Amino acid sequence: MNKTVLLTDYELIESFQAGNTRAFDTLIDRYQEKIYNTILFMVKDSYLAEDLIQEIFIKIIDNIKQKKYAEEGKFLPWALRISHNFCIDHFRKVKRTPTIKTSDDQDLFEIIKHSDHPADYKMTRSQTHKNIQSLVDLLPEEQREIIVLRHYANLSFKEIAQMTNCSINTALGRMRYGLINLRKMMNERGMTL
């Protein structure tokens, strides 16, 4: 029997940092399913989740080797936080087209589509996406996270609340303030809808 299965998470991490690769294998065996399910819950694509979990484990290994793990026995929440942040970063990198509603519940990009000439549409839409993404990046982290999960990952507010460990009302409030801040920044920069 492998003696590493009897060790705590913290002991396994210390053992891995000392060069015992079996210790990390034991951590993976313990938590791979929970981490994978969390990723799948966010990305809703099993193939993408499988790709991302490999990258996430590489990131976890690098952090442990660089002695950035300081959670003292709380490996799973730490690993889930890394997974969550990695998925958020993934959505931002692929720049999925969001559906952002105006105050009168119209799709922002549909308004732009109908107001532009067809030849200019693609260029205008692309630039608008870049402008909005740069503004989203300027939002406070909690607001940015909710907007990315809602509009880029297409998660429901119930899913977002579970993912971010907050109530649905808190998620809704963060979304509301995030959109208010986006509109304010757009007005400050002279961007019109």
N, C-alpha and C positions, 0 to 999 in steps of 0.2 A: 504494500500500500504506500502511496505517495504521502510522505509526512507533511508536505506543504498544505494539504487540505485541512489540517488541524490548526493552522496558524490564523491569526486575525489578519484583517486587511492591512493594518499598519505594519505588522511583522512581515507580511508578504512583500510589501513595498520596500521595507528595509533590506530584505533578503535579495530582492531584484536589484536594488541599487548596489548591493555587494557583489553582483554578478550571477546570481542564480536565476536563469531564465525560466525555470520551471515555476518559480514563484509567480511570475506574471501570467503564465499559462493558467495557473489556478485562479487568479483574479478574473481572467477572461471567462473561464468555465463558470464562475459564480455569477457573473453579471452580463455576459454577452447578450442573453435573451432580453433582459430588461432595457439595456442600452439600445439594442436593435429595435425593439418595440417603440421606444420613445422616438427614435429617428423616423421610423415608418409612420408613426402618428403625425409627425410634422410634415414629411414630404409626400406621403400617400402614394408611394411608388416603390415596390419591393426591390426592383433592380437598382434604383438610385440609392435606396437605404443600404443595400449591400455594398455599393461603392463607397458611400460616405462612411460607413462604420470602419472600413479598412483605414481610411484617412484619419478618422478620429482616433483609432487605436494607435496609429503612428504618432499623432500629436500627444496622446496621453503618455506613451513611452518616452517621447522626447522630454516632456515636462517632468516626468519622474527622474529620468537620467540627469536632468539639469537641476534636480533637487528643488523643483518648484512646488512639489506636493507638500502642503503643511496642514492638512486637514485632520491629522491624528486619528485615523480609524474611520473617517467618513468618506471612504473612497467612492461609493456609489453616487451620493449627491454631487461630489466634485466631478466625477466622470460625466454625469448627466448634464451638469452645467456646461462643461466643455462641449458636449454633444449638441446641446441647445444652441450655444453661441456659434458653433461651426455651421449648423443648419441655417441660422439667420444669415451668416456671412455668405453661405452658398446661394441663398435666394437673392441677396444683393448682387452677387457676382454675375449670376445668369440674367439678372435684370428682367425678370418676368414682367410682363405688361400688367400693371395693376389696374383695378377698376376703382377709381376714386370718384365719389359722388359729391356733387355740389350741394349747397344748402337746400335746393329745391329738388333733390334726389335725381339729378341727371348725371350721366356719366361724363366726366370732365373731357375725356378724349373724344366722345361722340360730338360734343359741342364744338370742339376744335375741328373735327372732321368735316362738319357741315358748314363751317365758316371759312374754310380754305378752298383755294382752287385745287383741283385734282393733281396737277403737276407738282404743286408745292406741298402736298399733303404729307408724303413720306418724310421729307426733310423737316418739316415743321413738327410733325409728330415725334420724330427721333430727338430733335432738339428739346422739345417740351419734356419728354421722358427724362432726358439728362438733367434738365433744370430742376424738375420735381425731385429726382433722386438726390441731387446735391442738396436740396432743401431738407429732404427727409433725413439726410445724414447730419444735419445741424440740430435736429430736435433733441431734447433730453432723452437719455437712453430708454427710459420706461415707455415714453410715447413712441419713440422710433420703433421699438421692439413690437408694440401692439400693431402699429401701422404695417410693418413688414409682414407680420404673421397673418394679418387680416387681408391685406390687399395683394401681397406677393405670394404668400403660401396658401391663400384662400381657406384659412381655418375659420371655424365658427367662433363666436365669442365664448361659448362654453368650452371649446377645445383650447382657446387661448387662455382662459382662466385656469384651466387644469395645468397647462404647460408652464404658465408663469407663476403658479401658486398664489393667485389672487382671486377675488370674487368676480363674478360676471359684471357687477356694477362698477367695480374698480377698473376692469378692462374697458368697459364702455366709457367711463370717465376719462381714462387716459387717451382713448381714441378721440373723444370729443375735443379735449385740450390739444392733442396733437394736430387735428385738422384746423382748429382755431389758429394755432401757431403757424401752420403752413400757410393759411390764407393771409395772416399778418405779414409773414416774410415775403409772400408773393406781392402784396400791396407795396411793401417797402422797396421792392426791386422793380416796381412798375410792370409786373407781369399781370396780364389781364386774362379773363376767361370769356 
